[in-house]
Amino acid sequence: MMEASDGEEQVRDADRLIAPPNGSTNELQNVGQEHNIQGQMEEFLGPQSEYNEEEEERKYYRRKRLGVIKNVLAASVGAMIVYSVYMGLLQMQLILHYDMTYREVKYSNLGLEDIDHKMLMGINVTPIIGLLYTPVLIRFLGTKWMMFLASGIYALFVSTNYWERYYTLVPSAVAIGVAIVPLWASLGNYITRMAQQYYEYVNYKEEHVQEQKKLPKGACHSYIIVFQAVFHIIFHLSFVFAEFPMRLVLNNYLHDDKHILCKVKTCGAAVSGMIPGFNSTVLINLPRSMLLIQVESVLMGFAFLAMIIFLVLCGAAYRPTEEIDLRSIGWGNIFQLPFKHLRDYRLRLLCPFFIYSGFEVLFAITGFSLSYGVCILGLKKLWLLIVVYGLSCSVFSSLSLCILRLPRWACLMSGSLVHFVLLVALMAFSLERQGDHMYTEYLGPLLLITVLWGLGTALNKTGISTLLGMLYAEEKERLDFVYTIYHWWQAIAIFIVYLWSKLPMRAKLSILLATLLLACYCYWVMERRLAKDLRPRLPRIPRPRHKVKGYRYLEEDNSDESDSERSDEEEKEENEHVVEEVVPEEREEGAQGGDSPRARRRGAGVSSTNGMPM
């Protein structure tokens, strides 16, 4: 029994010593497979030999720069189409409604003359209150969506001409008056923002760009000059395309000039009003209603095209976090800041130029074109004068690129000099019409004056927009307020032109001349103050406060901190940031208390807030 048990134990020991036939090889195979899989994963997740991070980053920012150029071109073309449709339709509408036969036959009891008067009042008077709501609309909707909405309002104005009634034309005209200042403030803001973005995409490796800090002074000025020139080159073509309905459709229905001007005795500087004695019937026969509907349908299609361009092709002007910051300073502050920015001596001294900018464009397309051009050459030559003016403005807008090499005052002062000479010449020019004589010999001189006036307009418009962009290039959170003030003063000028329509021509020219001289003097004073490095009095823009649910991730310290956990000191510090701090406009040397610690603290506080990244 003992021998048997010993044998069994030996057999069991032998079984334990003998390894299974494939056990060791399986374990070795698993170990090799694990190493192989791990190596493949490291090769897959590790840096690729074909992947060049720097090259991919360069390609990415090149696409971003092309996107910025696309945005500038799209905004320019969209604005050009909107104003081509608007001015073309308004011109055709006013000429048709002026004709007494058209009013009596088609709308005998409607009172089109009174409707036109109230419609023009809505377009010219309503923008006066634009300063109250424009910044709120831009901050609430965003720059891109404000442009889209405004273009939709212009399309609404076109659509109301299908059914010409008081309750369609007048409300749509008032809506256009409401949209004028927001549209132009958004366009100026958008083009300047694109220049800032282009600079950021070109210099994406710079530390201040990566950390979204304030741009260095003068860093993006060259891009602002180029983009503003491109915008105005394209936009001024709207004067050309606006004359297509007049030239292709309405000119075929106009009487000859002998009939239209038979009672006109004086032209030029001796005129009071527009054209005294202008015949009340200008149409040979009435255009067919279906023809007018076809023209309006084409214009409506282009208005929708402009809306699509703004919606699809224009990118956002600000990053989403910047949009949140712009809105979160409080609607009360947004409402007040345009008025507070008027304390800035730069804007105050540029106000006469803003007003003159509105004067001279409306004088070119109404005063000069009618009292000089139509009065001498006839109504059929009106389209030619406007087309030449638009082409001149477009071509000469490229001269603003000279600011890349010349001082920035060269553009504005050159345009002012041209207009000064023309105003003096127009004040001395008048003509007494005699019988049925056609004064075709004046066609060349009038076209030359039109070209030179377009030169001055191009330098004036492009120069002011570029100047504002250069002055506030580093203050991107102020751009909407600055451009709102600019176009609000232009709206004031448009309203004044609407009021002075009955004045003598020499009185109008005198107002233009006085405004121009005052504007040049104020601009010279502004440049002298800037040369002396006098710091402007800028209002304090409150620090963004993100108290809304969903935006707490933007808090700097603790994004999960609730309002109940905030200490009293933090609440007090946040409230202190809302208090306005301004830099004195001028510090007199030797003034008592000028170097006090309190004054130094105020100056340091403002400089630090101006440099705050958005």
C-alpha positions as CSV (number, residue, x, y, z in Angstrom):
1,M,0.0,0.0,0.0
2,M,2.8,2.3,0.8
3,E,4.6,1.5,-2.4
4,A,1.4,2.2,-4.4
5,S,0.9,5.6,-2.7
6,D,4.5,6.5,-3.5
7,G,4.0,5.7,-7.1
8,E,0.9,7.8,-7.4
9,E,2.7,10.7,-5.8
10,Q,5.5,10.4,-8.3
11,V,3.0,10.3,-11.2
12,R,1.3,13.5,-9.9
13,D,4.7,15.2,-9.5
14,A,5.6,14.3,-13.0
15,D,2.3,15.6,-14.3
16,R,3.0,18.9,-12.6
17,L,6.5,19.2,-14.0
18,I,5.5,18.5,-17.6
19,A,4.2,21.7,-19.2
20,P,1.3,21.7,-21.6
21,P,2.3,21.4,-25.2
22,N,1.3,24.9,-26.4
23,G,1.0,26.8,-23.1
24,S,4.4,28.6,-23.2
25,T,4.1,29.4,-26.8
26,N,0.7,31.0,-26.3
27,E,2.0,33.1,-23.5
28,L,4.9,34.3,-25.6
29,Q,2.6,35.0,-28.5
30,N,0.3,37.1,-26.3
31,V,3.2,39.1,-25.0
32,G,4.4,39.8,-28.5
33,Q,0.9,40.9,-29.6
34,E,0.6,43.3,-26.7
35,H,3.9,44.9,-27.6
36,N,2.9,45.1,-31.2
37,I,-0.5,46.7,-30.4
38,Q,1.1,49.2,-28.1
39,G,3.6,50.1,-30.7
40,Q,0.9,50.7,-33.3
41,M,-1.1,52.9,-30.9
42,E,2.0,55.0,-30.2
43,E,2.7,55.3,-33.9
44,F,-1.0,56.3,-34.5
45,L,-1.3,58.8,-31.6
46,G,2.3,60.1,-31.8
47,P,3.5,62.9,-34.2
48,Q,3.1,61.9,-37.8
49,S,6.0,62.2,-40.1
50,E,3.8,63.6,-42.9
51,Y,2.0,66.1,-40.6
52,N,3.6,69.6,-40.4
53,E,1.8,71.6,-37.6
54,E,3.3,74.9,-38.6
55,E,2.3,74.4,-42.3
56,E,-1.2,73.5,-41.3
57,E,-1.5,76.5,-39.1
58,R,-0.3,78.7,-41.9
59,K,-2.9,77.3,-44.3
60,Y,-5.6,77.8,-41.7
61,Y,-4.9,81.5,-41.2
62,R,-4.5,82.0,-44.9
63,R,-8.1,80.7,-45.3
64,K,-9.1,83.0,-42.5
65,R,-7.5,86.0,-44.4
66,L,-9.3,85.0,-47.6
67,G,-12.5,84.9,-45.6
68,V,-12.0,88.4,-44.4
69,I,-11.5,89.7,-47.9
70,K,-14.6,87.8,-48.9
71,N,-16.5,89.6,-46.1
72,V,-15.3,93.0,-47.2
73,L,-16.3,92.4,-50.8
74,A,-19.7,91.0,-49.9
75,A,-20.5,93.9,-47.6
76,S,-19.5,96.4,-50.2
77,V,-21.5,94.7,-53.0
78,G,-24.5,94.2,-50.7
79,A,-24.5,97.9,-49.8
80,M,-24.0,98.9,-53.4
81,I,-27.0,96.8,-54.5
82,V,-29.3,98.1,-51.7
83,Y,-28.6,101.8,-52.6
84,S,-28.8,101.2,-56.3
85,V,-32.3,99.7,-55.9
86,Y,-33.4,102.4,-53.4
87,M,-32.2,105.4,-55.3
88,G,-33.3,104.1,-58.7
89,L,-36.8,103.4,-57.5
90,L,-37.1,106.6,-55.6
91,Q,-36.0,108.7,-58.6
92,M,-38.4,107.0,-60.9
93,Q,-41.2,107.3,-58.4
94,L,-40.7,111.0,-57.8
95,I,-40.6,111.8,-61.5
96,L,-43.8,109.8,-62.2
97,H,-45.6,111.3,-59.2
98,Y,-44.5,114.9,-60.3
99,D,-46.3,114.6,-63.6
100,M,-49.8,116.0,-63.2
101,T,-51.3,113.8,-65.9
102,Y,-50.0,110.6,-64.2
103,R,-51.5,111.8,-60.9
104,E,-54.9,112.7,-62.3
105,V,-55.4,109.7,-64.6
106,K,-54.1,106.9,-62.4
107,Y,-54.6,108.3,-58.9
108,S,-57.1,111.1,-59.2
109,N,-58.4,111.2,-55.6
110,L,-55.4,109.7,-53.8
111,G,-53.3,112.8,-53.4
112,L,-50.0,111.5,-54.5
113,E,-48.3,114.9,-54.1
114,D,-49.2,114.9,-50.4
115,I,-48.1,111.3,-50.0
116,D,-44.7,112.1,-51.6
117,H,-44.3,115.0,-49.3
118,K,-44.9,112.9,-46.2
119,M,-42.8,110.1,-47.6
120,L,-39.8,112.4,-48.0
121,M,-40.4,113.7,-44.5
122,G,-40.3,110.2,-43.1
123,I,-37.1,109.4,-44.9
124,N,-35.3,112.7,-43.9
125,V,-36.8,113.5,-40.4
126,T,-36.9,110.1,-38.7
127,P,-33.0,109.6,-38.7
128,I,-32.7,112.5,-36.3
129,I,-33.6,110.2,-33.4
130,G,-31.2,107.5,-34.7
131,L,-28.7,108.3,-31.9
132,L,-31.1,107.0,-29.3
133,Y,-31.5,103.4,-30.6
134,T,-28.7,102.6,-33.0
135,P,-26.1,101.3,-30.5
136,V,-28.8,99.3,-28.7
137,L,-29.9,97.7,-32.0
138,I,-26.3,96.9,-33.1
139,R,-25.4,95.4,-29.7
140,F,-28.6,93.4,-29.4
141,L,-28.7,92.1,-33.0
142,G,-25.0,92.1,-33.9
143,T,-23.3,94.0,-36.7
144,K,-24.0,91.4,-39.4
145,W,-27.6,90.9,-38.5
146,M,-28.2,94.6,-38.3
147,M,-27.0,95.0,-41.9
148,F,-29.3,92.1,-42.9
149,L,-32.3,93.6,-41.2
150,A,-31.7,97.0,-42.7
151,S,-31.4,95.6,-46.2
152,G,-34.7,93.8,-45.5
153,I,-36.4,97.2,-44.7
154,Y,-35.1,98.6,-48.0
155,A,-36.6,95.6,-49.7
156,L,-39.9,96.3,-47.9
157,F,-39.9,99.8,-49.3
158,V,-39.5,98.4,-52.8
159,S,-42.4,95.9,-52.3
160,T,-44.8,98.7,-51.2
161,N,-44.6,100.3,-54.6
162,Y,-46.7,97.5,-56.0
163,W,-49.6,99.1,-54.2
164,E,-49.1,102.8,-54.0
165,R,-51.2,104.0,-51.1
166,Y,-50.8,106.2,-48.1
167,Y,-50.7,103.3,-45.7
168,T,-48.0,101.4,-47.7
169,L,-45.7,104.2,-48.9
170,V,-45.5,106.4,-45.8
171,P,-44.8,103.6,-43.2
172,S,-42.2,102.0,-45.4
173,A,-40.5,105.4,-45.8
174,V,-40.5,106.0,-42.1
175,A,-39.0,102.5,-41.7
176,I,-36.2,103.4,-44.1
177,G,-35.6,106.6,-42.0
178,V,-35.3,104.4,-38.9
179,A,-32.8,102.0,-40.7
180,I,-30.5,104.6,-42.3
181,V,-28.3,105.3,-39.3
182,P,-28.0,101.7,-38.0
183,L,-27.2,100.5,-41.5
184,W,-24.3,102.9,-42.1
185,A,-23.0,102.6,-38.5
186,S,-22.9,98.8,-39.0
187,L,-21.2,99.1,-42.3
188,G,-18.5,101.4,-41.0
189,N,-18.0,99.2,-37.9
190,Y,-17.9,96.1,-40.0
191,I,-15.2,97.3,-42.5
192,T,-13.0,98.5,-39.6
193,R,-13.5,95.2,-37.7
194,M,-12.5,93.3,-40.8
195,A,-9.2,95.3,-41.0
196,Q,-8.5,94.4,-37.3
197,Q,-9.3,90.8,-38.0
198,Y,-7.0,90.7,-41.0
199,Y,-4.2,92.1,-38.9
200,E,-4.8,89.4,-36.3
201,Y,-4.7,86.6,-38.9
202,V,-1.5,88.0,-40.4
203,N,0.2,88.3,-37.1
204,Y,-1.3,85.2,-35.4
205,K,2.0,84.3,-33.8
206,E,2.3,87.5,-31.9
207,E,1.7,87.2,-28.1
208,H,-0.8,90.1,-27.9
209,V,-2.9,88.5,-30.6
210,Q,-2.9,85.1,-29.0
211,E,-3.9,86.6,-25.7
212,Q,-6.5,88.8,-27.4
213,K,-5.0,91.9,-25.9
214,K,-5.4,95.5,-27.2
215,L,-3.7,96.0,-30.5
216,P,-0.5,98.2,-30.7
217,K,-1.1,101.7,-31.8
218,G,-1.2,102.1,-35.6
219,A,-0.7,98.3,-36.1
220,C,-3.7,97.9,-38.5
221,H,-3.9,101.3,-40.0
222,S,-2.7,100.1,-43.4
223,Y,-5.5,97.5,-43.6
224,I,-8.1,100.1,-42.6
225,I,-7.0,102.4,-45.4
226,V,-7.1,99.6,-48.0
227,F,-10.5,98.1,-46.9
228,Q,-12.2,101.5,-46.7
229,A,-10.9,102.4,-50.2
230,V,-12.2,99.1,-51.5
231,F,-15.6,99.6,-49.9
232,H,-16.1,103.1,-51.3
233,I,-14.8,102.1,-54.8
234,I,-17.6,99.5,-55.0
235,F,-20.3,101.4,-53.1
236,H,-20.1,104.5,-55.2
237,L,-21.0,102.5,-58.3
238,S,-24.6,102.5,-56.8
239,F,-25.0,106.0,-58.4
240,V,-24.3,104.4,-61.8
241,F,-26.6,101.4,-61.5
242,A,-29.4,103.5,-59.9
243,E,-29.8,105.3,-63.3
244,F,-30.6,102.1,-65.2
245,P,-34.4,102.4,-64.7
246,M,-34.3,106.1,-65.7
247,R,-32.2,105.5,-68.8
248,L,-33.7,102.2,-70.0
249,V,-37.4,102.9,-69.2
250,L,-38.4,106.4,-68.2
251,N,-36.4,108.4,-70.7
252,N,-38.5,106.9,-73.5
253,Y,-41.6,108.5,-72.1
254,L,-40.2,112.0,-71.4
255,H,-41.2,115.1,-73.4
256,D,-38.5,117.0,-75.3
257,D,-36.6,119.7,-73.4
258,K,-38.3,122.6,-75.2
259,H,-41.7,121.5,-73.7
260,I,-40.3,120.8,-70.2
261,L,-38.2,124.0,-69.9
262,C,-40.4,126.4,-71.8
263,K,-41.3,128.5,-68.8
264,V,-37.8,128.3,-67.1
265,K,-36.1,131.7,-67.3
266,T,-33.0,131.4,-65.0
267,C,-30.6,128.7,-64.1
268,G,-27.6,128.3,-61.7
269,A,-26.8,130.6,-58.8
270,A,-29.7,133.0,-59.5
271,V,-32.3,130.3,-58.9
272,S,-34.6,130.2,-55.9
273,G,-35.9,126.7,-55.0
274,M,-35.1,123.9,-57.4
275,I,-36.2,124.9,-60.9
276,P,-38.8,127.7,-61.0
277,G,-41.1,127.4,-63.9
278,F,-40.5,123.7,-64.5
279,N,-43.4,122.3,-66.5
280,S,-45.8,120.2,-64.5
281,T,-46.2,117.7,-67.3
282,V,-43.0,115.8,-68.2
283,L,-44.4,112.6,-69.8
284,I,-45.5,112.2,-73.4
285,N,-47.7,109.2,-72.5
286,L,-48.1,107.2,-69.3
287,P,-46.0,104.0,-68.9
288,R,-48.0,100.8,-69.0
289,S,-48.8,99.4,-65.5
290,M,-47.4,96.0,-66.4
291,L,-44.1,97.6,-67.5
292,L,-43.8,99.4,-64.1
293,I,-44.6,96.1,-62.3
294,Q,-41.8,94.4,-64.3
295,V,-39.3,97.1,-63.4
296,E,-40.3,96.9,-59.7
297,S,-40.0,93.1,-59.8
298,V,-36.5,93.3,-61.1
299,L,-35.6,95.8,-58.4
300,M,-37.2,93.5,-55.8
301,G,-35.1,90.6,-57.0
302,F,-31.9,92.6,-56.6
303,A,-33.1,93.7,-53.1
304,F,-33.5,90.1,-52.1
305,L,-30.1,89.3,-53.6
306,A,-28.5,92.0,-51.3
307,M,-30.2,90.4,-48.3
308,I,-28.9,86.9,-49.3
309,I,-25.4,88.4,-49.7
310,F,-25.5,89.9,-46.2
311,L,-26.9,86.7,-44.7
312,V,-24.7,84.1,-46.5
313,L,-21.5,85.7,-47.6
314,C,-20.8,88.1,-44.7
315,G,-19.2,86.5,-41.7
316,A,-19.5,87.6,-38.1
317,A,-17.7,90.8,-37.1
318,Y,-16.9,89.7,-33.5
319,R,-16.2,86.4,-31.8
320,P,-19.1,84.9,-29.8
321,T,-17.4,85.7,-26.5
322,E,-16.8,89.3,-27.7
323,E,-20.4,89.7,-28.7
324,I,-21.4,88.5,-25.1
325,D,-19.0,91.1,-23.6
326,L,-20.4,93.9,-25.8
327,R,-24.0,93.2,-24.6
328,S,-23.2,92.4,-20.9
329,I,-22.1,96.0,-20.0
330,G,-25.8,96.8,-19.5
331,W,-28.4,98.4,-21.8
332,G,-28.5,101.6,-19.8
333,N,-24.7,102.1,-20.4
334,I,-25.1,101.2,-24.1
335,F,-27.8,103.9,-24.4
336,Q,-25.7,106.6,-22.6
337,L,-22.3,106.0,-24.2
338,P,-22.9,107.7,-27.6
339,F,-23.8,110.9,-25.7
340,K,-20.7,110.5,-23.4
341,H,-18.5,110.0,-26.4
342,L,-19.4,113.4,-27.7
343,R,-17.1,114.7,-24.9
344,D,-14.1,113.4,-26.9
345,Y,-12.6,116.4,-28.5
346,R,-11.7,114.4,-31.6
347,L,-15.4,113.7,-32.4
348,R,-16.5,117.2,-31.4
349,L,-14.0,118.8,-33.7
350,L,-14.9,116.4,-36.6
351,C,-18.7,117.2,-36.3
352,P,-18.5,120.0,-38.9
353,F,-16.9,117.6,-41.4
354,F,-19.6,115.1,-40.6
355,I,-22.3,117.7,-41.4
356,Y,-20.5,118.9,-44.6
357,S,-20.2,115.3,-45.7
358,G,-24.0,115.0,-45.7
359,F,-24.5,118.4,-47.3
360,E,-22.2,117.9,-50.3
361,V,-23.6,114.5,-51.4
362,L,-27.2,115.7,-51.4
363,F,-26.3,119.0,-53.0
364,A,-24.6,117.0,-55.9
365,I,-27.6,114.8,-56.6
366,T,-30.3,117.4,-56.0
367,G,-29.1,121.0,-56.0
368,F,-26.4,120.9,-58.7
369,S,-27.9,118.2,-60.8
370,L,-31.3,119.9,-61.0
371,S,-30.6,123.7,-60.7
372,Y,-27.6,123.6,-63.0
373,G,-27.7,120.3,-64.9
374,V,-31.4,119.7,-65.7
375,C,-32.2,123.4,-65.9
376,I,-29.6,124.0,-68.6
377,L,-29.4,120.6,-70.4
378,G,-32.9,119.2,-69.9
379,L,-34.4,116.3,-67.9
380,K,-33.1,113.6,-70.4
381,K,-29.5,114.4,-69.4
382,L,-30.1,113.9,-65.7
383,W,-29.0,110.2,-65.9
384,L,-25.7,111.2,-67.6
385,L,-24.8,113.7,-64.9
386,I,-25.5,111.1,-62.1
387,V,-23.6,108.3,-63.9
388,V,-20.6,110.6,-64.4
389,Y,-20.7,111.6,-60.8
390,G,-20.9,108.0,-59.6
391,L,-18.0,106.8,-61.8
392,S,-15.9,109.8,-60.7
393,C,-16.6,109.0,-57.0
394,S,-15.7,105.3,-57.6
395,V,-12.5,105.9,-59.5
396,F,-11.1,108.6,-57.3
397,S,-11.9,106.7,-54.1
398,S,-8.7,104.8,-54.9
399,L,-6.7,108.0,-54.3
400,S,-7.3,107.5,-50.6
401,L,-4.6,104.8,-50.8
402,C,-2.1,107.6,-51.0
403,I,-2.5,107.9,-47.2
404,L,-0.3,104.8,-47.0
405,R,2.6,107.1,-48.0
406,L,1.3,110.6,-47.3
407,P,0.0,112.2,-44.0
408,R,-3.6,111.3,-43.2
409,W,-4.7,115.0,-43.5
410,A,-3.8,114.9,-47.2
411,C,-7.0,113.1,-48.3
412,L,-9.5,115.3,-46.5
413,M,-7.7,118.6,-47.2
414,S,-7.3,117.8,-50.9
415,G,-11.1,117.1,-51.3
416,S,-11.9,120.2,-49.3
417,L,-9.7,122.3,-51.6
418,V,-11.4,121.0,-54.7
419,H,-14.9,121.7,-53.3
420,F,-13.9,125.1,-52.2
421,V,-12.9,126.1,-55.7
422,L,-16.0,124.6,-57.2
423,L,-18.3,126.3,-54.7
424,V,-16.8,129.7,-55.5
425,A,-17.2,129.0,-59.2
426,L,-20.8,127.9,-58.9
427,M,-21.7,130.9,-56.8
428,A,-20.6,133.1,-59.7
429,F,-22.2,131.1,-62.5
430,S,-25.8,131.8,-63.6
431,L,-27.6,131.6,-66.9
432,E,-30.6,133.4,-68.4
433,R,-32.5,131.1,-70.7
434,Q,-33.8,132.6,-74.0
435,G,-36.6,131.0,-76.0
436,D,-36.1,127.5,-77.2
437,H,-32.4,127.7,-77.5
438,M,-30.6,124.4,-76.4
439,Y,-27.5,125.1,-74.4
440,T,-25.6,122.0,-75.5
441,E,-22.3,123.9,-75.4
442,Y,-22.5,123.8,-71.6
443,L,-22.5,120.0,-71.5
444,G,-18.7,119.7,-71.4
445,P,-18.2,122.3,-68.6
446,L,-21.0,120.8,-66.5
447,L,-19.6,117.3,-66.9
448,L,-16.2,118.6,-65.8
449,I,-17.7,120.2,-62.7
450,T,-19.4,116.9,-62.0
451,V,-16.2,114.9,-62.3
452,L,-14.4,117.3,-60.0
453,W,-17.2,117.3,-57.5
454,G,-17.0,113.5,-57.5
455,L,-13.3,113.7,-56.8
456,G,-14.0,115.9,-53.8
457,T,-16.8,113.6,-52.6
458,A,-14.5,110.5,-52.9
459,L,-11.7,112.1,-50.9
460,N,-14.2,113.4,-48.3
461,K,-16.2,110.2,-47.8
462,T,-13.2,107.8,-47.8
463,G,-11.1,110.2,-45.8
464,I,-13.5,110.6,-42.9
465,S,-14.3,106.8,-42.7
466,T,-10.6,106.0,-42.8
467,L,-9.7,108.7,-40.3
468,L,-12.3,107.4,-37.7
469,G,-11.0,103.9,-38.2
470,M,-7.4,105.1,-37.6
471,L,-8.3,107.1,-34.5
472,Y,-10.2,104.3,-32.9
473,A,-8.5,101.3,-34.4
474,E,-7.3,100.0,-31.0
475,E,-10.7,100.6,-29.3
476,K,-12.9,98.0,-31.0
477,E,-15.5,98.2,-28.3
478,R,-16.1,101.8,-29.2
479,L,-16.4,101.5,-32.9
480,D,-20.2,101.2,-33.0
481,F,-20.6,104.4,-30.9
482,V,-18.1,106.3,-33.0
483,Y,-19.7,105.4,-36.4
484,T,-23.2,106.0,-35.0
485,I,-22.2,109.6,-34.1
486,Y,-20.7,110.1,-37.5
487,H,-23.8,109.0,-39.4
488,W,-26.2,110.7,-37.0
489,W,-24.6,114.0,-37.8
490,Q,-24.9,113.2,-41.5
491,A,-28.6,112.5,-40.9
492,I,-28.9,116.0,-39.3
493,A,-27.3,117.4,-42.5
494,I,-29.8,115.5,-44.6
495,F,-32.6,117.0,-42.6
496,I,-31.2,120.5,-43.1
497,V,-31.0,120.0,-46.8
498,Y,-34.6,118.9,-46.8
499,L,-35.6,122.1,-45.0
500,W,-33.6,124.5,-47.3
501,S,-35.2,123.3,-50.6
502,K,-36.9,126.7,-51.0
503,L,-33.9,128.9,-50.3
504,P,-32.0,130.8,-53.1
505,M,-29.1,128.9,-54.6
506,R,-26.5,131.4,-53.4
507,A,-27.8,131.0,-49.8
508,K,-27.3,127.2,-50.1
509,L,-23.8,127.6,-51.6
510,S,-22.9,130.1,-48.8
511,I,-24.0,127.6,-46.1
512,L,-21.9,124.9,-47.8
513,L,-18.9,127.2,-48.0
514,A,-19.1,128.3,-44.4
515,T,-19.5,124.7,-43.2
516,L,-16.5,123.6,-45.2
517,L,-14.3,126.4,-43.9
518,L,-15.4,125.7,-40.3
519,A,-14.8,121.9,-40.8
520,C,-11.2,122.5,-42.1
521,Y,-10.4,124.9,-39.2
522,C,-11.8,122.4,-36.6
523,Y,-9.8,119.5,-38.2
524,W,-6.6,121.6,-38.1
525,V,-7.2,122.2,-34.4
526,M,-7.8,118.5,-33.8
527,E,-4.6,117.5,-35.5
528,R,-2.6,120.1,-33.5
529,R,-4.0,118.7,-30.3
530,L,-3.1,115.2,-31.3
531,A,0.4,116.4,-32.3
532,K,0.7,117.8,-28.7
533,D,-0.3,114.3,-27.4
534,L,-3.3,115.7,-25.5
535,R,-5.3,112.7,-24.3
536,P,-9.0,112.8,-25.3
537,R,-11.7,112.5,-22.7
538,L,-13.0,109.0,-23.2
539,P,-15.9,107.6,-21.2
540,R,-15.2,104.5,-19.1
541,I,-16.7,101.4,-20.7
542,P,-17.8,99.1,-17.8
543,R,-16.3,95.7,-17.4
544,P,-18.5,93.0,-18.7
545,R,-20.5,91.3,-16.0
546,H,-21.6,87.7,-16.8
547,K,-24.5,87.0,-14.4
548,V,-26.7,85.3,-16.9
549,K,-27.0,81.5,-16.6
550,G,-25.1,79.7,-19.3
551,Y,-22.4,82.4,-19.5
552,R,-20.8,81.6,-16.1
553,Y,-18.0,79.8,-17.8
554,L,-16.6,83.2,-18.7
555,E,-15.9,84.2,-15.1
556,E,-12.2,84.6,-14.5
557,D,-11.8,82.9,-11.1
558,N,-14.5,80.3,-10.3
559,S,-17.0,79.5,-13.0
560,D,-19.0,77.3,-10.5
561,E,-19.3,80.1,-7.9
562,S,-22.9,81.1,-7.1
563,D,-24.0,84.6,-6.3
564,S,-24.6,83.7,-2.7
565,E,-20.9,82.7,-2.3
566,R,-19.6,86.0,-3.5
567,S,-18.0,88.2,-0.8
568,D,-19.1,91.8,-0.1
569,E,-15.6,93.0,-1.1
570,E,-16.0,91.4,-4.6
571,E,-19.5,93.0,-5.0
572,K,-18.1,96.4,-4.0
573,E,-15.2,96.0,-6.4
574,E,-17.5,95.1,-9.3
575,N,-19.8,98.0,-8.6
576,E,-16.8,100.4,-8.6
577,H,-16.0,99.3,-12.1
578,V,-19.3,100.7,-13.4
579,V,-18.4,104.2,-12.2
580,E,-17.3,106.3,-15.1
581,E,-13.7,107.4,-15.0
582,V,-12.5,109.9,-17.6
583,V,-9.1,111.4,-18.5
584,P,-9.0,115.2,-18.4
585,E,-9.0,116.6,-21.8
586,E,-6.3,119.1,-21.1
587,R,-4.0,119.4,-18.1
588,E,-2.6,122.9,-17.5
589,E,1.0,122.8,-16.4
590,G,1.5,124.0,-12.9
591,A,-2.1,123.5,-11.9
592,Q,-2.6,122.9,-8.2
593,G,-3.2,119.2,-7.3
594,G,-2.3,118.1,-10.8
595,D,0.2,115.6,-9.5
596,S,-1.8,114.4,-6.5
597,P,-2.0,110.7,-5.8
598,R,-5.7,110.7,-6.5
599,A,-5.1,112.2,-10.0
600,R,-2.4,109.6,-10.7
601,R,-4.7,106.8,-9.6
602,R,-7.5,108.0,-11.9
603,G,-5.1,108.2,-14.8
604,A,-3.7,104.7,-14.1
605,G,-7.3,103.3,-13.8
606,V,-8.3,104.7,-17.2
607,S,-5.1,103.5,-18.9
608,S,-5.5,100.0,-17.5
609,T,-9.2,99.8,-18.5
610,N,-8.4,101.0,-22.0
611,G,-5.9,98.2,-22.4
612,M,-8.4,95.6,-21.1
613,P,-8.8,92.7,-23.7
614,M,-12.3,92.0,-24.8
